[in-house]
């Protein structure tokens, strides 16, 4: 008869203690190194004080994170390493200047998650009710940077953001690509206790197949934001919200079922807007808006310099110009920095050909 007794745990505590003691020593070493890093970061801030140089350098941040990703041999994932070092950099930056970041609120939205992903949690996050308000916060100086949604991989372009970029004096300083992972948040211990589901209409649509399979009888209630959905679910028994992890943390809800979105690669892209010009990072994009003359072949003539100078387009989007019937503006994302020789040559030619051309910004691509 086979022995069914539990495995011998003799000596387990001693073996665990060896690893825990080693971790304690490593934690002390890490803290020492973090303090040394902070000393250098503070010294850099003091050297820059009074020179007008920006405290936050998106190009430098991307270079640091790219190097760390290349050095990472595991077992931590690249994503985990980058998340840790973003917080380290945020803490060091706070010694010099605590950034104020405007975003589309309320607290707990995916826009809020985008702020935390790019800048860490050690910032003053300013929740705004509308995209227009985000722009105004940046333009009036109430925020150092403004984070605005640009496009979603399933829902398409955010037209209001593009329309406001046409007139603003803010420039694009960076981008954030956030995987939209929808979760079912609730106080209920199981799906059987959920009779009503709150969420933004887009999130309900993005999880329609999952809801049909798993909560076919639950009422679906669209609300103004996923954060509002989480607030309601936290206050009402028998309800749940579809929202992100940050909303679960803020409103004290458990994630009953993670990742319930029907499209697993659903991603939202955000622009980081500010007033500084960003140097080349080595992996950059340039965004422009331009108009074309109302005649045959006009758009082809504008795209021809890009092809001739070997400049790739990653996106082109048209929007009504609001200056005349059937007149359009074209928003174009180019691969490369405006100071790269091919991009510069193509932009110089476009400036001579296009009735209207505005450089929206050159900035590091989100490679993380």
N, C-alpha and C positions, 0 to 999 in steps of 0.2 A: 504494500500500500504506500502510495507516494506521501512524503512528508508535507503537510499543509500548514506547518507553523510559519509565522512571519519571518522575514529575513533577519539575520543577526545584525542588530544595530550597535553592537559593542564597538566602542571607539568612535561612533559617529560625531558626538559632541566635540571630541578632540580634533577630528578632521575639519569640522565646520569652523572651529576656533582658529585654525591655521589660516584659512581663507579670510575670515573676518578681521583677524589681526593685520593681515597683509593689506586689506582694503583700508583699514584705519590709517596705516602708514601712508598709503597712496593718497588718501583724502587730504592728509596734512601736507603732502608734497604738492598736490594740485592747488590747494589754497595758497601756499607760498608762491607758486608760479603765477596764479591769478593776481595776487597782490603786486608782484613784480610787473606784470603786464599793465596793471592799472596805473602804476607809477609812471611808466613810459607814456601811456595814453594821456595822463594828466599833464605831463611835461610838454607833449605835443600841443595840447590845448593852450598852455601858457605861452608857447612860442607863437601860436597863431593869433593870440589875443591882440586886438588892435590893428591887425593887418587886413581885416575884411575877409579873410579866408573862411570858407564854410566849415562848420564843425562836422557835419555829416558829409561823407564822400561816397556816393553810391558806387563809383568806379573802383575805389579802393576796397570797399566791402566785397564786391564780386570777385576781385582778384584774390582776396584772402580766402574766401569760401571755396573758390575753384581750386586753389592750391591745397587746401585741407582735404577736399574730396579726392584729389589725385594721390595724396599721401595716405589716405585711409585704407588699411588692409583688413578691417573688421576686427572683432565680430560685430561691432556696432555698424548699422547701416549708414550710408551717406546722409540720408534724411535725418537720422538721429544726431549725427555729428554736427551737421549744419544747424539744427535747432539749438543745440547746446551752445555753439559758438555765436549764434545770433544773440542769445541772451548775454553771453560774456561781453560782446561788443556793445550791446545796449547799456549794460552796467558801466562800462568804461566811458562811453559817450556821455552818460548822465553826470559824470564827474565834471565834464566840460559844459554841457548844456542838455537839459531835459527837453526833448523834442515834443512839440504839440502837433498832433496828427488829426486832421478832420476826416470823417468817414460817414457813410450812410448808416445811420442808427436805426433803432436803439441798440444798446449794448446787447451783444449776443448774436448779431447778424453775421452772415458770411463776410461782409465788408469788414466787420470788426475782427474776424478771424484773419483776414488778409493783412490788417495792420499788425497784429501780433506776429504773423508769420514773417513779415519783412523787418519790423522794427523791434520785435520782442515786446515784453509786457511792461518794461520800465519806461513808458512814455505817458504823456497826458493825451489820452484818446478822447477826441471831441466828437460826440454824436450829433449828426445833423439830420434834419427831417427830410430833406430833399437834396437832389444832386445840385440844384441851383445854390442852395445854402452852403454846400461844401465848397463850391467855387468862390462864393463870397467870403468865406472864412479865410481861404488862402489869399485872395486878392486884397483883403483888408488887413492882413498881417495877424489875424487872430490865431492862425495855425502856421507852423513852419512848413508843413507839407499837407497836401490834400490827396486822399486816395479815392479814386472814382472808378466805377465799373465801366468797361469798354465793350466787352463782348462775352457771350457765353457760347460754348461749343454746340449746344442744342437749341438755345433760344435766339441766337444771333446777336446783332449789334445793339448797343444801347444808344439810340439816336440822340437823346438829350445831351449825353456827354460830348458827342461829336459836334453838335450844334453850338455848345458853349465854348468848345475849343477854338472855334473860328474867331471869336472876339476877345478871348481872355488874354491877359498879359503874362499868365503863368506858362511855364514850359514843362515838358515831360522830362522828369529826372530819373525815372525807373519804371519797371513793370513788375507785376506780381501775377503769377499763374497759380490759381488755387483750385485743387481738386475739390469739387462739391460733393461731399459725402453726407448723404442724408441719413439720419438716425431716428428711430422711434423712441421718444422720451416720455416717461410717465412715472407716477408713483405706484401704479398697479403692478402686482407681481407676475401677471401673465396676460396674454392677449385676450383671454376670456373676459377680463374686467374692463376692457376698453370699448366704450360705446360711442365715443365721439373723437374725431381727430382734427386738430387745428393745424394750419400751416398757411404759408403764402400760396397763392393760386398756382404759381409756377412750380413750387415744390410738390404740391399735390399732383400736378400733371406729370412731374418727373418720377413719381412713385405710384402711378395709377395701376400698373400691372401687379405690383406687390400688394397693394391695398385690396385689389380685387381677389387675389388668391388667399390672403391671410386675414383680412378684416372686411369681408364682403358686406356685412350688415352695419358696420360702423358709419355714423354720419360724418361727412367730410365738410369742414367749415373753413372757408378761406378767410384769412385775416391780413392785416397790413404788412406783417413781416414774420419771419420765423421766430424772432425774439419775442414778439407779442404772443405768438402761439405757445411758446414755452412758458411765458408768464401766466397765461390762462390755464394751461395744463397743470401748473404747479399749484394753482388755487382751487381746482375743481376735481373732485374724485370721479373716477370712471372715464377720464379723458386722457388724451395723449397729444403730443406735438411732434411734428416732423421738423427737425432742426439739426444744427451742427453740435459738435462736442462742447464748444465754448458756451453755448446756450444752456446745455445740461449743467455745466459747472456754475454758471452765474445764478441759475434759478433752482438749483438743488434737486434736479431730476436725475433719475437713473436712465441709462441707455438700455432699454429693454431689448431692442433688436438693432444692431449696427448695419450701416451700409445697405439701405433698402431701396436705393435709387435704381431705376430700370436700366439706365445707361451708366455703366461703371466708370467710364472715362469722362464723364461730364466735368468740364473745367470752365471757370470764369477767369477772364483776364482783367486786371486792373492797371490803371496808370497812376504813378506817383507824380504829383504836380508840385512845382516849387518855383523859385526865382533864380536858381543857380544854373550856370552852364556846366555840364558834366564832361570831363575829359574822356578820352578813349580808355576803355577797359580791356580791349582785345576781343570782346564778343559783344557787339553793339547793334542797335537798331536805330533808324532815323525815321521819324514820322513827319509827313507834310500834308498840307491841304492845298489844292489848286483848282482852278477853273479851266475850262477849255472853250475856245471860240465856237460859236454856233455855226459851224460849217462842216461839210464832209471831210473826214480824215483828220480832224483837229486832234482827237484823242490819240490817234496813232502817232501823230507828229510829236506829242508830248512824251509818249512812251519810248520812242525811238532812241533818244539819248541814253536812257537807262540800259537798253539792250546793247548799244554800241560801246558803252563804257563797262559792260559786264556787271552791272548792278542789279541784283535780284530783288524782286518784290515779294514780300511775304503776305501782303493783304492789300486789296483795293476795295473801297466802298464808296458808293455815291449817295449824296444827300441833296434834297432840294435847296437851292441857294437862297430862296426867299427874297431875291432881288428882281425876279421876273418869272413869268410863266414858262415852265419847261426848261429852266436854267438850273444847272447842277454843279455842286462842288464834289471833288474827288479826294477822298482821304486815302493816302497811300503809306504803307510801311515798307521801308527799304532795309535790306541787310547791310550793315556797316555804319560807321560813324561819319558825320558830316565832314570831319577833318581827314578821312581816308581819301586818297587821291582820286580814285574812280568816282566815289560818291560826290566829292566836291566838284569835279568836272561836270558830272551829269546835272547837279543842282544849278550850276552857273548857266548851263544851256537852257534848263527849264525856266529859270528866272527871266531869260530873254524872250522865251516863246510863249509862256503862259500869261493870259490876261491878269491872273491873280495867283500868287504863290506865297504861302506862309510856312516857315519851318516851325513845326510844333515842338521839336526837341530831338536830340541825340542822346541815347541812354543805354546802360547795360541791359542786355537781354536777360531774362530770368532763366538761368541755366541750372537752377537747383531743383 
